[in-house]
């Protein structure tokens, strides 16, 4: 889809997400088109209380512009892209999708931060 149309993120929001928040990268996909790569850690936490399973959900999402959206989703966090230069991301690489990506914070650290911030 096109950025900024039909509910898609605007170019300004993509810039903020990639260069301020460091929550994604913009790279080429091999056919000359741009591709946004985001790495997430999602947590499904279930506790049994008196024989009944209870799951932890995040009920509110805070958007970058200050708006809030009611949701029912498992806690999640975008992993921060670190120790890299823009030149490292010119072409999409298989290592971006590896469990242990050398370009992002470790998913275990992201897991801990997600639970601490809730």
N, C-alpha and C positions, 0 to 999 in steps of 0.2 A: 504494500500500500504506500500511499504518499504521506510523508511526514506533515503533520499539522492539519490533515483533512479527515473528516469522518470520525472524530474522536481520537485520532492518533496524536502522539506527542508532537509538539512543535519543534522546529529546529533549535529554538532558544532553550527549550527544556532538555533536548538531547545534549546540547553543549554543556548545560549545567550538570546533567547526570554524568557525562564523560569526563569533564575537566575540573569541576568543582567537587562533586561528590565522589568521583572516581569509581562509580558503580557499574560502568560499562566501557567498552571500547568500540570504535567505529573502524572497520577494516574492509578490505576488498574481498569479495567472495570468489574470485577467480574468473567471473564473466564480466568484470568491469563495474559491477553494481556494488553499492555500499551495504555492509552487513553490520548490525549492532549485536555485540556479544556481551551477555550478562551472565554472571555465575551467581547462583543462589544456593543458600543452605535453607532447607525446610525441615521443621521439627514436628514430628508426630509423637506427642507425649500422652500416654494413657495411664491413668492410675485406677486401680480397682479399689472401690470404697464400698464396704458391706456387700460385696459380690456384684456390684454394678460398675461397669467401665465408664470412666469420665475422661474426656479428651480436653486438652488445652487448646483454646482457640483465641485468636486475636479478633476483637470485635470492631476495632476502629482503625482506619488507615489515615495518616496525616500526609497530605499532599504538599509538594514543594511550595505552592503558592498560599499555604495557610488553610486551605479547605480541608474538610474531613469527609470521609466516606465510611458508612457503616458496612462492615463485611463480616463474614464468618469464615475465617481461613486459619490454617495452622500458622504459627509464628514462622516468619521467614526473614531473611536478610540478604541483601546483595553483598557479595564478597568484594572487597576493595582491591582494585588493580594497583600493584606496587612495583617498585624497582624496575621500571621499564621506560623506554623512550618511545615516542610516536613511531620511530623507524622500525621498532620491533613488531608493529601491528599492521604493516603495509599489506600483507597477505594473511588470509585466514589460515590458521595452523591447527593441526590435530591436538597439539599440547594445550590449546585453549579449552578443550573438552575433557582432558584427563582428570582423574580424581584428585591428583596432586598437581595442580597447575603452578608452574614456577612464576607466573606473572601476577597471581592474586594472593591475598592473605590465605593462610591455611584454613580449610573448612572447619577444623576443630576449634580454632580460635573464633571464627565467625559464629559457631554453635554456642560457645560460652558467652560471647558478647550479646547474642540474641536473647538468651535467657536472663542475663544480668539486666538488660534494658527493659524487660517486661515488668 
